């Protein structure tokens, strides 16, 4: 186990969230196109269609590029949550007082998915209701979402023993 590394990458690509956004955006754009074709003032409707199209594209691009990466090795726990946390946040093994895989309620415990928190607790999650909870002392806790809870628990059982 000495050189084993746990890695996990989470995105919205290929998830129900991505398909839901597409199911909302495509009919909206089609409806606006129909209005554009029937409009008497094509300039005004063209501007509206462009603004809505660009806005929807930017939202889709933003969500498409969200990525939560987690890495655990013999040195410690690292993660980054692009585009909010661009460089790796590293927590050395010695600084971690406790580490465990938890089940949580995203809405009631942290106020939803994404980047959430206050001065004592931070949560970074994409989807799901499982996470890695780190207690790093000084009354600070960090929860990193995971979609591979069983694999992470197995890794942590041997990681803690080292």
Buried (B, 14 or more C-beta within 10 A) or exposed (E): EEEEEBEBEBBBEEBEBBEEBEEEBEEEBEEBEEEBEEBEEEEEBEEBBEEBBEEBEEEBEEBEEBBBBBBBBEEBBBBBBEEEBEEEBEBEBEBBEEBEBEEBEBEEBBEEBBBBBEEEBBBBBBBBBBBBBBBBEEEBBBBBBBBBBEEBBEBBEEBEEE
